[in-house]
């Protein structure tokens, strides 16, 4: 039996050439009339905050303010990416589906798998940078999502 795709999680690190992966995620969502959730995870800020608190490093540092600015900047960038994408791909018409934008804090692979579980996603779409030998040995977020989750993962490489 061919699986039905109702919800797609598209994860982006906002660093690289992710346009192709957004195109593909959107195309699949459109074909299946699926919900598309576009997620970026801000990495380990809680850990940094706790470390600074534990070591009583310069108390004038406003970690909460930095975190809030980071989250807001990421969300603004993602919304801008979506607007540019939709304007480019659908210049003369309404877009057939909406893209839900989420910025969350946590460990990327664990957080993405948690969202996938909670949202009962049918497919995760991710871009992946090519790493050197050390990066491949240590592993990437994409690798961890693929090997620690129960969800199909579509990986689009970029260089």
BELCOR-V953672 format. One record per residue. N is the residue number from 1. RES is the residue in three letters. SS is DSSP state (~ for helix, > for strand, _ for the rest). PSI is psi in degrees with one decimal (* if undefined). NEAR is the number of other C-alpha atoms within 8 Angstrom. Layout:
N RES SS PSI NEAR
N RES SS PSI NEAR
//
This chain:
1 UNK _ 131.7 2
2 UNK _ 128.0 3
3 UNK _ 148.9 4
4 UNK _ 136.2 6
5 UNK _ 113.8 10
6 UNK _ -29.1 11
7 UNK > 130.4 14
8 UNK > 133.1 16
9 UNK > 116.7 13
10 UNK > 116.7 13
11 UNK > 136.1 12
12 UNK _ 141.2 11
13 UNK _ -3.4 7
14 UNK _ 12.4 8
15 UNK _ -28.1 5
16 UNK _ -158.9 7
17 UNK _ 84.7 7
18 UNK _ 1.3 10
19 UNK ~ -44.7 7
20 UNK ~ -41.1 8
21 UNK ~ -35.4 11
22 UNK ~ -40.5 9
23 UNK ~ -46.0 8
24 UNK ~ -43.5 8
25 UNK ~ -44.4 12
26 UNK ~ -41.9 9
27 UNK ~ -43.5 8
28 UNK ~ -43.8 9
29 UNK ~ -41.2 16
30 UNK ~ -44.4 10
31 UNK ~ -39.7 7
32 UNK ~ 0.4 9
33 UNK _ 45.7 8
34 UNK _ 159.2 13
35 UNK > 135.8 11
36 UNK > 119.0 15
37 UNK > 117.2 12
38 UNK > 115.3 12
39 UNK > 139.9 13
40 UNK > 132.8 12
41 UNK > 123.6 13
42 UNK > 121.0 13
43 UNK > 123.5 8
44 UNK _ 26.9 9
45 UNK ~ -35.2 10
46 UNK ~ -41.1 8
47 UNK ~ -42.9 7
48 UNK ~ -44.2 8
49 UNK ~ -44.6 10
50 UNK ~ -39.1 8
51 UNK ~ -45.1 8
52 UNK ~ -42.0 10
53 UNK ~ -44.5 8
54 UNK ~ -38.9 7
55 UNK _ 4.1 6
56 UNK _ 43.0 7
57 UNK _ 143.4 7
58 UNK _ 101.2 6
59 UNK _ -10.0 6
60 UNK _ -10.5 4
61 UNK _ 124.3 5
62 UNK _ 83.1 7
63 UNK ~ -42.2 7
64 UNK ~ -39.3 7
65 UNK ~ -41.5 7
66 UNK ~ -44.6 8
67 UNK ~ -47.6 9
68 UNK ~ -43.0 8
69 UNK ~ -40.3 8
70 UNK ~ -46.5 9
71 UNK ~ -44.5 11
72 UNK ~ -41.4 8
73 UNK ~ -42.8 8
74 UNK ~ -44.1 11
75 UNK ~ -41.6 11
76 UNK ~ -43.3 8
77 UNK ~ -41.4 8
78 UNK ~ -45.2 10
79 UNK ~ -37.7 9
80 UNK ~ -42.2 8
81 UNK ~ -43.7 8
82 UNK ~ -44.7 9
83 UNK ~ -44.9 8
84 UNK ~ -43.4 8
85 UNK ~ -50.8 9
86 UNK ~ -39.8 10
87 UNK ~ -35.1 8
88 UNK ~ -46.1 7
89 UNK ~ -29.0 6
90 UNK _ 63.5 9
91 UNK _ -28.9 7
92 UNK _ 13.6 4
93 UNK _ 166.6 5
94 UNK _ 149.1 5
95 UNK _ 138.6 7
96 UNK _ -23.5 5
97 UNK _ 159.7 10
98 UNK _ 154.5 7
99 UNK > 120.1 9
100 UNK > 124.4 7
101 UNK > 131.5 10
102 UNK > 134.2 9
103 UNK > 125.0 11
104 UNK > 161.8 9
105 UNK > 138.8 11
106 UNK > -170.3 12
107 UNK _ 123.3 10
108 UNK ~ -55.6 10
109 UNK ~ -44.9 10
110 UNK ~ -42.1 9
111 UNK ~ -43.5 11
112 UNK ~ -42.9 12
113 UNK ~ -34.4 10
114 UNK ~ -42.9 8
115 UNK ~ -43.7 8
116 UNK ~ -42.0 12
117 UNK ~ -48.7 8
118 UNK ~ -39.9 6
119 UNK ~ -3.7 7
120 UNK _ 52.2 7
121 UNK _ 154.1 12
122 UNK _ -16.9 11
123 UNK > 138.6 12
124 UNK > 130.6 14
125 UNK > 128.4 14
126 UNK > 150.0 13
127 UNK > 158.0 13
128 UNK > 125.1 9
129 UNK > 147.9 8
130 UNK _ 129.2 7
131 UNK _ 158.3 7
132 UNK _ -174.2 6
133 UNK ~ -39.1 6
134 UNK ~ -44.2 7
135 UNK ~ -36.3 9
136 UNK ~ -34.0 9
137 UNK ~ -44.0 6
138 UNK ~ -39.4 6
139 UNK _ 156.3 8
140 UNK _ 172.5 8
141 UNK ~ -43.8 8
142 UNK ~ -45.7 11
143 UNK ~ -43.5 8
144 UNK ~ -39.6 11
145 UNK ~ -42.7 13
146 UNK ~ -40.7 11
147 UNK ~ -15.5 6
148 UNK ~ -3.7 6
149 UNK _ 171.7 8
150 UNK _ 12.7 5
151 UNK _ 145.8 10
152 UNK _ 137.8 8
153 UNK > 124.7 10
154 UNK > 118.1 8
155 UNK > 126.9 9
156 UNK > 110.9 10
157 UNK > 150.5 8
158 UNK > 158.0 10
159 UNK _ * 5
//
